[in-house]
Structure formats: structure tokens, C-alpha cells
């Protein structure tokens, strides 16, 4: 078998046989690694006959017309066909006759209508959905009345208004308080469904499914005053919340109130919602038996279509309870967004869409044909992880996206936008390519898998308009050439994080050079807060965890960076005088907030930890129990009434041009 033939198959399914590392050096994926990845993708190539059969299968699939094609409004559309009359049925009921023109061998073309939407194209005896999209997604200015908007980024669970952890009720109050200070948005950590059967799994970026919500975030009246403890006990708090939700379910059954609304919600959720409810019931049952992965479930329960699973009806008490949980948490999310907008926010909530889902979770079990099995997405070897990273998550199969008319992607995007005025797409480069490696293999034995970026960006733009929502793409790290230009061109705002906005000559760049179509930010959940960075808290944490020698070079570099940052903040007008001492962080936080607020970006998002001047960050990547990731609680009452916090909020409102 020649390497070229193997590479032909890899190329046909979107696997890249070569890639550039962080130094710009070209790397080659081994033939063994390609074969392993092709095998888990259902394209075996271990023998000549397997390779030939896989190539033939892929070629045949590509010859078929996909069930959905995308096109920008009033732009040419090309598709396979022989010519003749075509009919286009618009969403609004109108019908247009088209005469596609020949455009090369076996191809025809016509001009897309000006009307955006999902239209039905009938041609050559086949029906195809034609998704006609605007040129770009809505921008912040489209929702925020042309002002330079600002907002606060917060981990939802960290809100401290009386519960064991924050919920959508707390978020509604938090957003309303910020709106009163002039904010237009609150960016929230992921609220995807996790595993109610295992309350120790609370990392928000490892969801069971992204189609549904975490019921622990259901708004319920708090029974206690704001908690003083710094860390959340997820198991104890989760058990207490679930007990109260069971009480709410019992009261719902007893009263009979809102039954019609609940049943309508279940009908609208269809099989995906029922499948998730069934998974939650079965997961709790088998987890108690030590079977945490659905692939190990006995008696046919590993197959969501089996008779044993289908016997779990929507009226089964355990299943109905899970349906009730989703109904209640969806109502809570809807109320939080309504409160934010009602209080005057132009955008309201900005949800967070995780890059993938747990392969042992609800989506992979209930909708197995949509996802890749036997792989983990991650990152190739780089300066920070010499062996690469494996995140333990799976994602959509590109072949399944095409075959299913992008329905899996659209359902996920719509779920993220259902109760929000915007969405942040985690690791947005995954719209173009993802690093995947086989389960059990080192991440270094992986390869990049391509995704249909143009189609996905067009669909994002269309859904942005339909939901009246903005889209932010997390474009940090290794970014493919041209990605930022293409995503920004489609209206997806980038992220400009203070720590990364540096010049090639060294030093920090002026915020006026960060670009308009982006969100200016002090930090993210994975990076040090301003106070923590100034103190070198992140360096201390890494040194304590690694247990190596004193990190003198890192401390020396940080000392130099502190001087450079202060110099940049003086130039922007955010600071003056000599740099404060290493333990004098409040003036630095004030200056950093002013510095970021002065950016020309459409939106400024300040982490709540920086509004409050806190030192600790929510998550330390690469750690598990060595650091209290996703457990930190804000000060009682969320700290917004502290004079320093009020000063920073007022500064944001004044600098960004909207005063309370």
C-alpha cells in the first residue's frame, strides 16, 4: 500500500496528514496513526481491499446531493444536477421558478434569493434545503444601540446570594443589578447538562450533552443567607438541591397546575429530550453498580433504540421527573434572560457553548450516529504540553453533519441561543478543524480533522439573525491561517485578552489597536486574574503543584512584564506614576479595567474576579484535585456593593459611553 493512497483516503475524509507545530515546522502524521483514526471513523484501511472499499464509499457519498446546502443571499449557488426547471419554496410560502445554468461537468448554478431562511429546493426529482444566509451575524452595535457596550463575565455557580451555589434566579438578580449600573451583557459559564447521577462531575466544559441544561441551576428560593465559605461542596450542595427539586416535583403532581405547559414542553422536545431523560434515569441506576460508561450497560441498555430502553415511557415516574427538571430549568433560564433585557441590557445573557461533549454521556448514547466514537479531541504537542492534550471529549462527525443536513450542529447552536442574547463559542477554531486522537493513545498520535467552516459560519450568521443574538468566538491559542479573517468577516467577534495583546517587539499593545469586532477582556476563567497576575499567584501555584526548583526565570519575566504593562497603561491614560508594589494590587486592577475599557472593541467584558479585585482564578488548566477548579464562591452578596467594585463599574459605564 502506498502512503499516497492512504493519504488520498485521509484527505477525502478531512484528515490532514501534515500539520505545522507552534514553531512553524511541518510535522507528518504516521501511517499507523492515520489508519487508527480512519478505523474509528468507520473508514478502515488496514488492507488494500479495506482501503479501496473505504475510498469507494467516500466517493459515492460525495456524489450524492446533501440534504442541506448553504448560500449567501443574492450570491451564486452551485450544486450537482443536469439542468432543467427548478422550484424554490420559500419559508414564507412563496414559490419561485428557477432555470439553473450548466456550470461545468455535472454541475449547475443559479442565484440565491434575497430572502434569508431555510427554503425548499426541488430539482432533478430531489428536494434539498437551501439555507440562504446574511453576509454576517449581528454585531454588538446592532443590539446595543450603536454604543460601545460593556458587561461582566461570571461563573454562574459562583454567585453567592444564599444557595449552595448560584442558579438562574441569582443570575437574574445579578444581571439586573449590573444593568442598573449601565451594563449591556453578562457572559456566563456553560450551563450544559452534566450527570445528575454523579454530582462529583461538575466541570462545566465536560457536558453530558449540550442540548439541555443543568437542572442544578433551576431557580428556587434560597433557605439560608449568603454562604461565607470560599469553596463549593458540589456533592452536598447538589444532593440538597436535588431533594428540593423532588419536593417541587411532588408539589407539581399534587397541584396539577401548569400541566398543559409541561406537556407542551415535552412534545416540543421530542425524541432528543426523551432520550436525555431516559439516559439520566439509566445512568443513575448503573452508576450505583459501578458502570459509569453506557457502553458497559447490560441487557441491551447500551442501545438507546433497544426494546428495554423503549419500555421506559415518558410517564414512568423516574423519566417524568427528569423531563420535569428540564422544563423547570428552561423556565428559569428564560426568566433570567427576560430579567436582564427587562432591566435595560441590550444583549443580556451571553451563553457559553463548550467545544465537545463527554463520549460516555447522554448525547453519544441517545444520538450515536451524530458523533465520533473512540476518539478524544484536544491539542497537538506545543510549548505548554510537549505530548499534546487529550480533553476526554468527543464531537460531531463531519460526515454525519453533511448527511443530516447540519441538524446536529443547528440543534446545539439553537439550544445555546434559546435563552440568551449571545453565545461564546469555546475553541472556535473547531469550526474549521479539531485535533483528534484515538482513545487510549497519546495525543501526539493524533491529526487535524477538517470541518466545513464556510457552511458553519453561514449557519451561525443565519441563526444569529433569527435569534437576535451576537456571536463571540474564542480564538486563542493555535489559530489556523486565515481563520480570524474568515470568522470576523462572517460577523463572529474575536477575543482580545489583555495578557495576549502584546507587540512583536515586546510590551503590551495599545487597546486602540485591538480591532473593533472583538470582545476586549482582562482575563478568562483559565488565566490569572489581574491581581493574581500582578502578584505572580499563577507562578506560585504552578511551582507548588510541579514541585520543581524555584521558578526564578518565570518570576524575572513577570517582573519585566509588570513594568511593560504599567508603561502601556500609562500610555493609554489608565495609569500614572510609578508601578505599585507587588502586593499593592487595587491600583493595578483599577488601571487594567480602565485600560481594557478604552479599547475600540464593540464589547468590553470584565471578569467578575477583576471587578472585585480577587486574586484566585476559577480554573487552573492541567490540574484536577491539585487546585479547586470550578468551586470558588464569590463574596457574600456577590460583592457588587463594595466601594472598589462600584468604582470600577462606574468607570466602565463612563468610559464605554453609557452612564447609569
N, C-alpha and C positions, 0 to 999 in steps of 0.2 A: 504494500500500500504506500503510495507516495504521500509525502507531507502535504503537497499541494492539493491533492484530492481531499484529504482530511480538512485542510484549511478552507476548501470550497464549501464543504458542509457547514463548518463553523460559521463562515461568512453568511451563508444562506439563512441560518437561524439567528444571526445577530451577535455571535460570539467573536470578540476580537482576539486574534492570535498574537498580536503585539500591542504594547502599551508603553507610554512614557512615564518614568518614575519622577519623583519630586525634584530630581536633579536635571530633568530633561533628557535622560538617557533612555534609549529604546530597549525594552525588555521583550523577550519572546516567551509565550506560554508553551510549556512542553506538550508533546503529543499525548502523553499519558493523561495530563490534566484536562486537555480538550476532550479526550474520549470519556473521561469520568463525568465531565459536565454534560456532554451530549447524551450520555446514558440516562442521567437523572432527568433530562429534559425530554425523554422519550424519543431520542434520535440515536439509537445505538450505532456504533461504528467500530466495534471490536474486530470484525472480519470484513473482508472485501464485500461479501454479499450483504451484510448489515449496512455498510456504508452506502452501497448502491441503492438499497431499498429506502434508506432514510433520505437520500438525495431525491429520489423519485417522489417520495411522499411530500417533501417540502415543495418541490417544483409544482406538483399537482395542486397543492393548496394555494400557491401563489397565482395559479392560472384562474382560480375562481374569483368572482367579484365579491368583495367583502360586503357584509350586511350594512355597513355604515361607512360613508366617505365624508371627509371634511373639505370645506372650501370657504374662502373669504367672500363676503358679499361683493357681487359685481365683478368677480375675478374668474378667469378661465378654469374650467373643471375638465379633467381628463379621466377616462375610465375605459375599461375593455368593452368592446362592442363592435357590431357590424354596420351600424348606421341605421337610418330609418327614423320614424317618428317616435318621440318620447313624450310622456306626460309627467308633469310635475304637480303634485298635490300639496299645496302649502298648508301650514298648520292652521291658518285661519279659514280654511275651507275653499279657497280659490283654487282654480286649476289653470295650468298653462301648458300649451303645446310647444314642444321644442323639436328642433331638427338638428341633432348633433352632426358635426362635420368630421370627416375622416382626419385622423391625426396620427399618421404612421401606421405600421402594420398592426392590425387588430385593435387599434385604439381610436376613440372618438373624443371630441371636445365640444363644450358649449359654455356659455357664460352663466355663472351663478346669479340668482335673483338678488335684488337689493334687500329683500325681506329676510332678516335673520330668523333662525329657528330650525327645528327638526322636520324636514319636509320628506314626502314620499316620492321617489323617482321610479317610474315604471318604464322599462326599456328592454328590448330584446326578450320579452317574456319573463323578465325578472323584476323584482321590486327591491329597491335599495333605499335606505335612509340617507338623505343628503343633509348634513349638518352645515348650515350656512352661518358663518360667524362674523362678528365685527372684527375690525383690524386689531383691536386691543381690548384688554379688560378695562373696567372702570378704574380711574385713578382716584387717589385720596381727594383731590380737589373736586371731583365730581360729586362727592358726598359731603364734603366739609366746606361748602360754600366758598371755594377758592382761597381759603385761609391756610396758613401753614399750621397744620394740625399737630397735636401732641397727645400723648397718652402714657399709660403706665403698664408695664409688664409684670404679671404676678403669677405665682404658683397657686392655683386655686385652693389646694389643700392647706396652704399656709395661713389663710385668713383666720383670724383669731377673734371671733365675736361670740363665743360661748359654747361651741361644739368641740368635739374631739379633734375635728379637722374642718376646714372650710367647705361650704357647699354652695349651690347656686343661689340660695337665699342670701348668704353672706356676700356673694358676688354682686347681687342686685344692689345691696346697700352700699358696697364699696364703690361700684360704678356710679351710683347716684351722687355719692359724696365727691367723687372726682369731677363729675360733670358740673357740680356747683362751683368748682374751682376753675372751670374752663376747659377741661379735657374733652377730647373727641373720641377716645378709644381706650379700651382695656384689653391688652393681649394676654391670653390665658394659656396655661399649660394644658397638654392634651387631656381630654375628658372621656377618652375611649373606654369601652367596656374592658375590664380585666377579668378576673376569675373570682366570683363571689364564693366559690368553694375553697379557695385558698387565699386568705386575707393577708398572707405574708408576701404576696406578689403585688406590689404597689408601684413599681416603676412605671411611670406614665407612657414611656416610649416603647414598651413591650406589650402592646394590647392583644387581647384575645381576638378582637375584631374592631375595625374602625367604623362599622356600620351603625353601631349602637353605643349607648352611653354607660358610664359607670354609675350604677344606682346609689352608691355611697354618697354621691353628690346631690341627691334629692334634697330639696329644701324642706326642712322640718323645724318646728320651733325648738330653740335650744332650752335645755333644762337647767343649765348652770351659767355662771358668769364666765367671762373670758379666762382661758386657762393660762397660768403663768409658766408652766413647764416649757422648756425650749424645744423639746423633741416630741413627735407624734408616736404613739404606740398604735400602729396600724391594726394589729390583731385585736387588741382590747377595744379600740375605738370602732373598728369595723363590726365586731360582734354586737356592740351596743347599738350601733346604727341599724344593723340588720334586724335586731329584736324590735326596735321601734317601727321599722318598716313592716314587719309582720303584724304588729298591732294596727298599723294603718290599713293593712290589707283586710284584717278581720273586721275593722270598722266599716270598710268599704262594702264587704259582703253583707254585713248586718243592715246597713242603711239602704242599699240598693241605689243610692244616688250616683249620678254620672255613669250609670251602666251603659247607656247608649253611646256616650262619648268614648268610653273604654273599648267597646266592641268595634266602633268605627276605627279606632287606632289600630286594633289588631287586624282588621280587614285590610287597612291601608298598608300595614307592614308586610302582609303576605307571607310567603314561604320563608324568606330570609329571617324575618322576626321570629316565626315559629321555630325555625331551625336553631336560632340562637337560644331560645328559651329551653328547647329540648337539650341542647348541649350543656347549659348551666345545670340542669337537673341531673344529667348523667355524670357530668364532671364531679359534682359534689358527692354523688354516690360512689364512684370508683376511686376518687382521690382518697376517701377514707380507707380504701382497701390497698392503698399504695400504688395505684395505677394512675399516674398523673398525665400520661400521654395517651390520647384516644386510640392510637394505633395498637395499644396493648389491651383494649377493652374486649371482654369475651362476648360470646353468644350473639354475634352479629352486630353489636352496638358500635363497632368501629365504622360501620357503613351507615351514613345518615339516611339512606334510602331503604334500609332493611325493614322487614316486617316488624321486628322488635322495636325499632325506633318509631315507625309509623303508628304503632299502637299507643304511643304517648300523645293523646289528643289535646287540643287546646283547652279543654275543660278539665283535664286532670289537675287536681289542686296544686301540685308542685309546679306544673307547667304554667298554669294560670297565674301563680304568684310571680313567676319570672316575667310574664307578659305585663302584669300589673306594675312591676318595678320599672320596666322600660317606659310605660305610659307616664308614671309619676315623674321620673327624672326628665323626660322630654318636656313635660309641662313646666318643670322647674327651670330648665334651660330657656324655654320660650319666654317665661316671665322675667328672667334676668336680662335678656336682650331687650324686652319691652321696657323694662325699668331704665336701662341705660339710654335708650333712644328717647324715652319719655322725659328723662331728666335733661335732655338737650344735647346729647352726644351725636355728632354727625355720622359716626361709624358704629359705635357701640362695641360689642364684643368682637375680638379677633380670635378665632379658634386656632388650634394647632393640630395639623394633620401629620401624624407620625409616618416615617418612611416605609414601615412594613408592619407585619403582624406576626405573632407567635405561631410557628408551624404546628404547635400542639394545641392551638386554640380553636375557638368557635368557627371562624371563617374557613380555615383549612379543612375542618371536619364537615361543616354543613354545605360548603360550596367548593368542593375539592378540585373541580375542573378549572377553576379560575386561577389557581395559584401554582407556583413551582414547589415541588416536593423534593426533599432530600438535599436541599441547599440552604446556605445561610448567606445573607447579604452582609457587606462590611466594607472594608477599605484595603487597598494594596499596601505592601510594605512602604513605610515612609520614615521620616526623621524621628517621629514620636513613637512609632511601633515598627520595629525592624522586621517583624514577622507578619505584619499586616493585622487587620482587625476582623473578627467574626462577631457579628452582633446577635446571633441567635434568632434572627427574624427571617421570614420569607416574604415574598411579594407576588405580584401578578405575573403570570406567564404572558410574554408578548404575543405568542400565538393565540392564546385564549382571548386576549384583548381584541385582536383582529377578528377572530371567529365569532365573538359575541357582540360585535358592534360597539366595543368600548363600554359595554354596560357595567362591568365591574368597577372600572375607573369612575364612571359617571355616578354610580350609586355611592361610592365612597366620598367623592367630592361634594355631592349634594348633602350627604349626612353631615359633613363638616360645615356646610353653609346654612343648614336648616334653621339654626337659632343664633346666627351671628351676622355681623356686618362686614366680616372679612375673614380670611384664613391665611395662616402662615404655613407654607409647605416645607416640612422638615427635609433637609438634604435634597433641595430642589433639583440638583444635578441628576437625580434619579429619573427625572422626566426624559433625560437623554441616554443615560447609561447607569448601570449599577454593577458594582464588583460582587461577584458571587463565587462561592467555593462549596464543594461537596461537604455534606455533613460528615464529621469525623476527620476531615482533612485540615491541614494548616491553611490559614487564609492566604498564605503566599502561593498556594496551589490553585488559585482562582483565576478568573479572567473577567473582563468587562462584557456585560450583556447590553446590547443596544435596545432602546425603546423609541417609538415613533414620536419624536419631540414635536414636530410641526403639528401633527394631529392633536396631541395632548394640549399644546398651547392654545390651539384654536378652540378646543372644547372648554378649556379654562376661561377663555375670553367670553364665550357664549354664556356659560353658567354664571360668570361674574355679572353680566348684564341682567340675566333673568332673576338673580337673587339680590341685585343692587348691592354688591359686595366688592371689596378690594381684595387683592391677592398679593401676598409677600412671599418671595422665595428665599429660603435660607441658602445662600450661595457662598458659603465659607468653605475653606479647605481647598482640595484639588479640583479646579474648575476646568472642564473641557474647553479647548479653544473655541471662541465664538459663542459660548453658551450665554454669557451675560448679555451680549448684544441681541441675541435672538429672543431671550426671555423678556428683556426690557422692552424690546420692540413690540412684544405681544401684550404689554401692559402689566407684566409681573414685576413688582418692585423688588429691588435687591435689599441687602442688609449692609449697613456701614457701621461696623462696631469699632469703637474708639481704639481699642488695643491693636487692631489690624490696619488702621488707616495711617500708614507710615510711608515716607518717601523712599525712593531707591538709594538716596544718599544718606539715609538715616534720619531719625527725627520723625515727628508726627506731622501729618499734612493738615492744612487749614480746612476747617469744616465747610468753607465756601467752595471747596474743590471736590466734595464728596458726591456731587451729582444730585439732580432733583428727584428722579424717580427711584427713591430708595427710602428705607427707614433708618434714620440716624439713631444709634443706640450707645449707651455707656458700656453695656456688657450683655452677656446671655447667661442662661442657667448653668452652662458648662464652664464658665470663665469666672475669674475672680471679680468680686465687687470692686468699686473704686477704692474704698477704704482698705479692703483686703490686699489689693494690688499695691497700694502705696506702702503698706506695712510689710509686704512680702509674705503674706499669710499663705499663699499658694505654694511658695517655695518651701516654707516650713512644713506644710502638710506632706508634700512630696518627699522631703528628706526624712520625715518621721516614718512614712509608710515604706519607703525603699530601704531604709536602714543602712544606707551607704555612708561615705565620707561627707563631711561638711561641704555643702554645695557653694563653695566660695565663688566660682565663676558666675553662677546664676545670680548671686547677691550683688556682685560687682556690675553685672549687666543691668540689673534692676536699678541700681543706684544711678547709673548713667541714664537709663530710660526715664527715671523720675525728673532729672534735670531737663531732659528733652521735652517731656510732656509739659512741665511747668512753663518752659520757654514758649511752647506752642500756644498754651492757654493765655499767656501774656499777649502774644501777637493777636489772638482773636478777641482780646478785650475781656476775657473771662477771669483773668487773674492779674495780680500786680505784686511787686515786691519780691523778696527772696522766697525760695521754696520752703514750705513748712517742714518741721522736723518729721521724722518717720512715724512717730506716734501721734502727730497732730493732723488728724485726717479730715475733720469737719471742713476746714477751708478748702481742702483739695476736692472734696465731694461737691461743695458749692461751685467751685470753678469748673469741674468736669461737667456738671449739669448745665451750666451756662454755656460752656464750650460746645457741647452737643446740641443744645437748643438753638445755637446760632447757625446751624447747618442749613444749607439751601434745600435739603431734602423735603419732600412733600409731608413727611411724618417724622416726628421725633418720639421714640419710645424709651422711657427711662425705667429701669428695673426698680421695683418697689424697694429692694435692698439698698439701692443708691438714694432713693428719695428719703429713706430713713437713716442713711449713713451706716448701715450694718457692715460687719467685717466678713461674715461667713457666706459662702456661696451655696446654692441649693444642691448642686451635684458636682462631684469630682470624677471626671471620666476615668475609666480604667480601674475603678475600685468597686467593691461590693460592701462587705461589712467593715472595711477599714475606715470608712467615712460614713456619716449619717445621711446618705443620699436620700432625697425626696422625703425628708422627715422634719425639716426645720419649720418651726411655727413663728409667725410674726409676733411682735409685742402685743399685749392685750389691747383690744380695740383697733388693731392694725396700725397704730401709731400715727395716723394722719393728723391728729390734733397737736402733735409735738411742734414747738416753735420752729425747729430746724426744718422739719418736713413741710410745714406751711410756707416757710420762706422759699423753699425750692419749688413748690407748686406755684406760688405766685410768680417766681422768676420765669418759670416755663410759660405761664399764661401771658406775661408781659412780653417776653422775647418772641414768642410764636405769634403774637398779634391778636390774641383773644383774651380779654380780661373778664374775670368773673363778675 
